[in-house]
Amino acid sequence: MTIEVDYRFPAGVDAQKQAKIIAVGQTAGTWNARFTDREATLKSHLGEVISVENDEVTGQSIATIRFPEKNVENDISSLVTMIFGKYSMAGAAKVVAVRLPKEYGLQPQFGITGIREKLGVFDRPLIMAIFKPALGLSAQDHGGIFKEVAFAGLDIIKDDEILGDLDVAPTLERLKACRPIIDAVKQKTGRTVLYAVNVTGSADKLLDKARLLVREGANALLVNVLSYGFSVLQALAADAEINVPIFTHPAFAGAMCAAPNYGMAYSVVLGTLMAYGGADAVLYPAHYGSLPFDKLEEARIRDILRDRNVFPVPSAGIHPGIVPKAVSDYGQDVILNAGTGIMDHPDGPASGVKAFFAALERFNKGESFDLENLPDGVLRKAVEKWGNGN
């Protein structure tokens, strides 16, 4: 089996030459007469330039290189080292697509189907919130906020990615403040609410911390994969004791992906690598949100994730007014993730949750989101504050 990677080179770069350098230099390299007797084996490890296509309008080129799968360890870390290790420092080039065998890496343990089964929700987008403010709240504050939004109908809540295991609200204390509410909602309504607890710490302690959190009742985890490494994600996803959905955050992705002619495309890092690294749900910016993001690249991420049964989670600046655009783009299999779009609702977080459900209902009826057509209520107040995405 083989791995195929597309590299984009800007105008002025000899793409054929650079592709050959990658194919050889990122695999077996060159050898001299001392190794003639092993030539067949060495050649079997070489990469191969499959094609080079030039765009006459932009001057850019796309080179496709095929790599032997036996050169890597069925993980993301060795894959990234092979396809763009030292060459990433050699000049202008960007990895814009990676095609892997379906059996490569890890399948999501839960993904779209498993998360829906846990929640018992199969016929609509899921609504997710983020604890806000990000820092400075006590564990008891988290519990109070969680109670409001959970009983208002929220499906999932997560820690802010910035919030680690800090003295102001230690991770285990946050969980202990929120876990009884998960149980109370289940007992009183029959609903399950997921709380994705942010797992942080040094590599020698992080797995043990995750296992402890799950033993103490955590029913989902959040991981800053690009900060802690894909090997951490894969270790969490493969651990039998960590049998809960893993939500991944895109923190640091801009440093890897935003430069036009360097690094890797967002769809590679937040799509392919996350999907094959064991993530169950992946957060990334929505193009109509608060962070600049390319609409086509967002669509690529969505499609790559879904092809692997991983939940897409468009985020950053999501609020009830953009529900029509989001559902038009994504359909039902999407998690709408809002921080201030829920927590800063004029009538409080519970009303923020209810505004999202009111928006879904109104969209399903085909009714207008223009302010003059909205009746008084939680959705109107949300649109008055944040607009309707137009």
C-alpha positions as CSV (number, residue, x, y, z in Angstrom):
1,M,0.0,0.0,0.0
2,T,1.1,3.6,-0.6
3,I,0.6,7.1,0.6
4,E,0.1,10.0,-1.8
5,V,0.9,13.6,-1.0
6,D,0.3,16.8,-3.0
7,Y,2.8,19.6,-2.6
8,R,2.1,23.1,-3.9
9,F,5.0,25.2,-5.1
10,P,4.7,28.9,-5.9
11,A,5.7,30.5,-9.2
12,G,9.4,30.5,-9.9
13,V,10.1,27.2,-8.1
14,D,11.3,24.3,-10.2
15,A,8.5,21.9,-9.0
16,Q,9.9,18.8,-10.9
17,K,13.3,19.3,-9.3
18,Q,12.0,19.9,-5.8
19,A,9.6,17.0,-6.0
20,K,12.4,14.7,-6.8
21,I,14.4,16.1,-3.9
22,I,11.5,15.3,-1.6
23,A,10.8,11.9,-3.0
24,V,14.5,10.8,-2.5
25,G,15.5,13.0,0.5
26,Q,12.5,12.2,2.6
27,T,12.8,8.5,2.1
28,A,15.9,6.3,1.5
29,G,18.2,9.0,0.2
30,T,21.0,8.3,-2.2
31,W,23.7,5.6,-1.9
32,N,27.0,4.6,-3.4
33,A,28.6,1.4,-4.7
34,R,29.1,0.0,-1.2
35,F,25.3,-0.8,-1.1
36,T,24.9,-2.2,-4.6
37,D,24.1,-5.6,-3.2
38,R,21.1,-4.0,-1.3
39,E,19.9,-1.9,-4.2
40,A,16.6,-3.6,-4.6
41,T,15.7,-3.2,-0.9
42,L,16.8,0.4,-0.9
43,K,14.8,1.2,-4.0
44,S,11.7,-0.3,-2.4
45,H,11.9,2.5,0.2
46,L,12.2,5.4,-2.2
47,G,9.4,7.9,-2.9
48,E,8.2,8.4,-6.4
49,V,7.1,11.5,-8.2
50,I,3.8,10.6,-9.8
51,S,2.9,13.9,-11.5
52,V,3.7,17.6,-11.7
53,E,0.9,19.9,-12.9
54,N,1.5,23.6,-13.7
55,D,-1.2,26.3,-13.5
56,E,-0.5,28.7,-16.3
57,V,-2.5,31.5,-14.7
58,T,-1.0,31.5,-11.2
59,G,2.3,30.0,-12.1
60,Q,1.9,27.6,-9.2
61,S,2.6,23.8,-9.5
62,I,1.2,20.8,-7.8
63,A,3.5,17.8,-7.5
64,T,2.2,14.4,-6.3
65,I,4.6,12.1,-4.6
66,R,3.9,8.5,-3.7
67,F,5.5,7.1,-0.5
68,P,5.8,3.5,0.6
69,E,3.6,2.8,3.6
70,K,6.4,0.5,5.0
71,N,8.5,3.7,5.7
72,V,6.2,4.7,8.6
73,E,4.7,3.3,11.8
74,N,1.0,3.5,11.1
75,D,0.8,6.7,13.1
76,I,0.7,10.4,12.5
77,S,4.0,11.5,14.0
78,S,6.2,9.3,11.7
79,L,3.9,10.2,8.8
80,V,4.5,13.9,9.2
81,T,8.2,13.3,9.7
82,M,8.4,11.4,6.4
83,I,6.3,13.7,4.2
84,F,7.5,17.1,5.4
85,G,10.2,16.7,7.9
86,K,13.5,18.4,7.2
87,Y,12.2,19.5,3.8
88,S,9.7,21.9,5.5
89,M,12.8,24.1,6.2
90,A,14.1,24.0,2.6
91,G,12.0,26.8,1.1
92,A,8.6,27.6,-0.3
93,A,6.3,24.5,-0.5
94,K,3.0,23.6,1.1
95,V,1.4,20.2,1.7
96,V,-2.1,20.6,0.4
97,A,-3.5,17.0,0.4
98,V,-2.6,13.7,2.0
99,R,-4.3,10.5,0.8
100,L,-3.9,7.5,3.2
101,P,-5.1,3.9,3.0
102,K,-8.4,3.6,4.9
103,E,-6.8,1.2,7.5
104,Y,-4.0,3.7,8.3
105,G,-3.9,5.1,11.8
106,L,-6.9,4.9,14.0
107,Q,-10.6,4.9,13.3
108,P,-12.6,7.1,15.7
109,Q,-13.8,5.1,18.7
110,F,-17.2,6.9,18.7
111,G,-17.3,9.5,15.9
112,I,-20.6,10.7,14.5
113,T,-22.6,7.6,15.1
114,G,-21.2,6.9,18.6
115,I,-21.7,10.4,19.9
116,R,-25.2,10.4,18.6
117,E,-25.9,7.1,20.3
118,K,-24.5,8.4,23.6
119,L,-26.8,11.4,23.4
120,G,-29.8,9.6,21.9
121,V,-30.1,12.4,19.3
122,F,-30.2,11.3,15.7
123,D,-32.2,13.9,13.7
124,R,-30.7,17.3,14.2
125,P,-27.5,19.2,14.6
126,L,-26.0,19.0,18.1
127,I,-25.5,22.2,20.2
128,M,-22.3,22.7,22.1
129,A,-21.2,25.4,24.5
130,I,-17.9,26.6,26.0
131,F,-17.5,27.8,29.5
132,K,-16.9,31.6,29.5
133,P,-15.1,33.5,30.8
134,A,-12.2,31.3,29.9
135,L,-10.1,32.0,33.0
136,G,-10.9,33.1,36.5
137,L,-14.0,31.0,37.3
138,S,-14.0,28.7,40.2
139,A,-15.0,25.0,40.0
140,Q,-18.3,26.0,41.6
141,D,-18.8,28.7,39.0
142,H,-18.4,26.0,36.3
143,G,-21.0,23.9,38.1
144,G,-23.5,26.7,38.3
145,I,-23.1,27.6,34.6
146,F,-23.4,23.9,33.6
147,K,-26.6,23.5,35.5
148,E,-28.2,26.4,33.6
149,V,-27.3,25.2,30.2
150,A,-27.7,21.5,30.8
151,F,-31.3,21.8,32.0
152,A,-32.0,24.2,29.1
153,G,-31.4,21.3,26.6
154,L,-27.7,21.6,25.8
155,D,-26.1,18.5,24.3
156,I,-22.4,19.1,25.0
157,I,-20.2,21.6,26.9
158,K,-16.4,21.9,26.9
159,D,-13.7,23.6,28.8
160,D,-12.0,26.5,27.1
161,E,-8.8,25.2,25.5
162,I,-6.8,27.9,27.5
163,L,-8.0,26.5,30.8
164,G,-5.6,23.9,32.2
165,D,-5.2,22.3,35.5
166,L,-4.9,25.6,37.4
167,D,-5.2,26.5,41.0
168,V,-8.2,28.7,40.4
169,A,-10.3,25.7,39.2
170,P,-8.4,22.4,39.2
171,T,-9.5,20.0,36.5
172,L,-10.7,17.3,38.8
173,E,-12.6,19.9,40.9
174,R,-14.4,21.2,37.8
175,L,-15.4,17.6,37.0
176,K,-16.6,17.0,40.5
177,A,-18.7,20.2,40.4
178,C,-20.3,19.2,37.0
179,R,-20.7,15.4,37.3
180,P,-23.7,15.5,39.7
181,I,-25.5,17.8,37.2
182,I,-25.0,15.2,34.4
183,D,-26.6,12.6,36.7
184,A,-29.4,14.9,37.7
185,V,-30.3,15.8,34.1
186,K,-30.3,12.1,33.2
187,Q,-32.5,11.2,36.1
188,K,-35.0,14.0,35.6
189,T,-35.2,14.2,31.8
190,G,-33.6,11.0,30.5
191,R,-31.1,13.1,28.5
192,T,-27.4,12.7,28.4
193,V,-25.1,15.8,28.4
194,L,-21.5,15.5,27.5
195,Y,-18.8,17.5,29.3
196,A,-15.5,17.5,27.4
197,V,-12.9,18.1,30.1
198,N,-9.6,19.6,28.9
199,V,-6.7,17.2,29.5
200,T,-3.4,18.8,30.0
201,G,0.0,18.1,31.5
202,S,3.4,16.6,30.7
203,A,3.6,13.5,28.6
204,D,4.5,11.2,31.5
205,K,1.3,12.3,33.4
206,L,-1.3,13.1,30.8
207,L,-2.5,9.6,30.2
208,D,-2.8,8.8,33.8
209,K,-4.7,12.0,34.3
210,A,-7.1,11.1,31.5
211,R,-7.7,7.7,33.0
212,L,-8.4,9.3,36.4
213,L,-10.9,11.7,34.9
214,V,-12.8,8.9,33.2
215,R,-12.8,6.9,36.4
216,E,-14.2,9.9,38.2
217,G,-17.0,10.3,35.6
218,A,-15.7,12.3,32.7
219,N,-17.9,11.3,29.7
220,A,-15.8,13.2,27.1
221,L,-12.3,14.8,26.8
222,L,-10.9,17.8,25.0
223,V,-7.3,17.7,23.7
224,N,-5.1,20.5,22.3
225,V,-3.6,18.1,19.8
226,L,-1.2,20.5,18.0
227,S,0.2,21.7,21.3
228,Y,0.7,18.3,22.9
229,G,1.3,16.2,19.8
230,F,-0.5,13.6,17.6
231,S,1.2,10.8,19.6
232,V,-0.8,12.0,22.6
233,L,-4.0,11.9,20.7
234,Q,-3.3,8.5,19.4
235,A,-2.4,7.2,22.9
236,L,-5.6,8.5,24.3
237,A,-7.7,7.2,21.5
238,A,-6.2,3.7,21.7
239,D,-6.3,3.4,25.5
240,A,-9.0,0.9,26.6
241,E,-9.6,2.8,29.9
242,I,-10.3,6.1,28.1
243,N,-13.5,4.9,26.6
244,V,-15.1,8.3,26.0
245,P,-15.3,10.6,22.9
246,I,-12.3,12.8,22.3
247,F,-12.9,16.3,21.0
248,T,-9.8,18.0,19.5
249,H,-9.1,21.7,19.4
250,P,-7.2,23.6,16.6
251,A,-5.0,25.7,18.8
252,F,-1.7,26.5,17.1
253,A,-3.1,25.5,13.7
254,G,-2.5,28.9,12.3
255,A,1.2,28.7,12.9
256,M,1.3,25.5,10.9
257,C,-1.2,26.4,8.1
258,A,-1.8,30.1,7.6
259,A,1.2,31.0,5.4
260,P,0.3,30.7,1.8
261,N,3.4,29.0,0.6
262,Y,4.7,27.2,3.7
263,G,3.5,24.5,6.1
264,M,0.4,22.4,5.6
265,A,-3.1,23.1,4.5
266,Y,-5.7,23.4,7.2
267,S,-7.6,20.6,5.6
268,V,-4.6,18.3,6.0
269,V,-3.9,19.2,9.7
270,L,-7.5,19.6,10.9
271,G,-9.0,17.2,8.5
272,T,-6.8,14.2,7.4
273,L,-4.3,14.1,10.4
274,M,-7.0,14.5,13.0
275,A,-9.4,12.0,11.3
276,Y,-6.6,9.3,11.1
277,G,-5.2,10.1,14.5
278,G,-8.3,8.9,16.4
279,A,-10.3,12.1,17.0
280,D,-14.1,11.7,17.4
281,A,-15.0,15.3,16.8
282,V,-12.8,18.1,15.5
283,L,-13.1,21.9,16.2
284,Y,-12.1,24.4,13.5
285,P,-13.1,27.9,12.4
286,A,-16.2,28.5,10.4
287,H,-15.8,31.0,7.5
288,Y,-18.8,33.0,8.8
289,G,-17.4,33.2,12.3
290,S,-14.9,35.5,14.1
291,L,-11.7,34.1,12.6
292,P,-10.7,34.6,8.9
293,F,-11.1,31.2,7.2
294,D,-11.5,30.0,3.6
295,K,-14.9,28.6,2.7
296,L,-13.5,25.9,0.4
297,E,-10.9,24.8,2.9
298,E,-13.7,24.6,5.6
299,A,-15.7,22.4,3.2
300,R,-12.7,20.1,2.6
301,I,-12.2,19.6,6.4
302,R,-15.9,18.8,6.7
303,D,-15.9,16.2,4.0
304,I,-12.6,14.6,5.1
305,L,-13.9,14.2,8.6
306,R,-17.3,12.9,7.6
307,D,-15.7,10.4,5.3
308,R,-14.0,9.0,8.4
309,N,-17.2,9.2,10.6
310,V,-15.7,12.1,12.6
311,F,-18.0,14.9,13.7
312,P,-17.2,18.3,12.2
313,V,-17.4,21.2,14.8
314,P,-17.4,24.6,13.1
315,S,-16.5,27.1,15.8
316,A,-15.3,30.6,16.7
317,G,-18.0,33.3,16.5
318,I,-21.0,30.9,16.2
319,H,-24.3,32.3,17.4
320,P,-28.0,31.6,16.7
321,G,-28.2,34.0,13.8
322,I,-25.9,31.9,11.6
323,V,-27.9,28.7,12.1
324,P,-29.4,29.0,8.6
325,K,-26.0,29.3,6.9
326,A,-24.5,26.5,9.0
327,V,-27.3,24.0,8.5
328,S,-27.4,24.8,4.8
329,D,-23.7,24.1,4.6
330,Y,-23.6,21.1,6.9
331,G,-27.0,19.5,7.1
332,Q,-27.8,17.5,10.2
333,D,-24.4,15.9,11.0
334,V,-22.7,18.9,12.6
335,I,-22.0,20.2,16.1
336,L,-22.6,23.9,16.4
337,N,-20.2,25.2,19.0
338,A,-20.7,28.5,20.7
339,G,-18.9,30.3,23.5
340,T,-20.1,33.9,23.8
341,G,-23.0,33.1,21.4
342,I,-24.5,31.2,24.3
343,M,-22.9,32.5,27.5
344,D,-23.4,36.2,26.6
345,H,-27.1,36.0,25.6
346,P,-28.9,39.1,27.1
347,D,-31.1,36.8,29.2
348,G,-28.3,34.5,30.3
349,P,-26.8,31.2,29.2
350,A,-29.9,29.1,29.4
351,S,-31.6,31.5,27.0
352,G,-28.6,31.3,24.7
353,V,-29.2,27.5,24.5
354,K,-32.9,28.0,23.9
355,A,-32.1,30.5,21.1
356,F,-30.2,27.9,19.2
357,F,-33.1,25.5,19.4
358,A,-35.5,28.2,18.4
359,A,-33.3,29.0,15.4
360,L,-33.2,25.3,14.4
361,E,-37.0,25.1,14.6
362,R,-37.4,28.4,12.6
363,F,-35.0,27.2,9.9
364,N,-36.8,23.9,9.6
365,K,-40.0,25.7,9.0
366,G,-38.4,27.9,6.3
367,E,-39.1,31.1,8.2
368,S,-37.2,34.3,7.9
369,F,-34.4,35.4,10.2
370,D,-34.8,39.1,9.3
371,L,-35.2,41.0,12.5
372,E,-38.5,42.6,11.5
373,N,-40.0,39.1,11.1
374,L,-38.8,37.7,14.3
375,P,-41.3,37.5,17.2
376,D,-40.2,38.7,20.7
377,G,-38.2,36.0,22.5
378,V,-34.8,34.5,23.0
379,L,-34.0,34.2,19.3
380,R,-34.9,37.8,18.5
381,K,-32.7,39.0,21.4
382,A,-29.8,36.9,20.0
383,V,-30.2,38.3,16.5
384,E,-30.5,41.8,17.9
385,K,-27.1,41.3,19.6
386,W,-25.2,39.3,17.0
387,G,-27.0,39.7,13.7
388,N,-28.3,37.0,11.3
389,G,-25.1,36.4,9.4
390,N,-25.9,38.6,6.5
